[in-house]
Amino acid sequence: MSYRSMRRALAAIASFLSVAAIAPDAASQEAPPFSSGKEFIAQTGQQLYQTSCQGCHMADGKGARGAGTYPALANNGNLQVAEFIAIVVMHGKNGMPGFREYMSDAQLADVMNHVRSSFGNNYDTGITADFVKKLSSHK
C-alpha cells in the first residue's frame, strides 16, 4: 500500500470515527434516539443535530474536509439570518440533503435554534414552527 493510499485510508477511518463521536459534554447525557422510518424521532435540537447533522459537520460544529467539504457551523455569521439557515436545512445546499420531508416544523425549528446557539454562535433562537411552516409554503 502506498503512503498516499494509507493516508486516505487513515483519513477515512478518522472520519468514520468522528461520525460516531459524541459531543464532549454528552457523557452525562442520554444517547439520542435513532429513527427506524422516514421521520426523525429525536425531539430536542441537540438530539436532532447529533442524529442528522453531526456526521458531516462534526460534534464541535467545525466541519470537515475529506471525501467532501462540510462547512463549519461554528462561529458562522451566515447563521444569524434565520431565512438562510431555514432554506438550507429544509431544502439542502451543495450536496447537503434537505430535511423538510424528514422532520416536523417543530423539529426543524429546534435543530436550527440549537445550531444558532451552539459552537460559539450566539444568535437569536426565536425560530418557531410557524416560521418554518410559513417559509416552506413560499417555495
Secondary structure, DSSP 4 states (H G I P E B T S, - for coil): --HHHHHHHHHHHHHHHHHH---GGGGGSPPPPPPSSSS----SHHHHHHHHTHHHH-TTS--EESSSEE---TT-GGGGSHHHHHHHHHH-BTTBPP-TTTS-HHHHHHHHHHHHTSTT--------HHHHHHHHT--
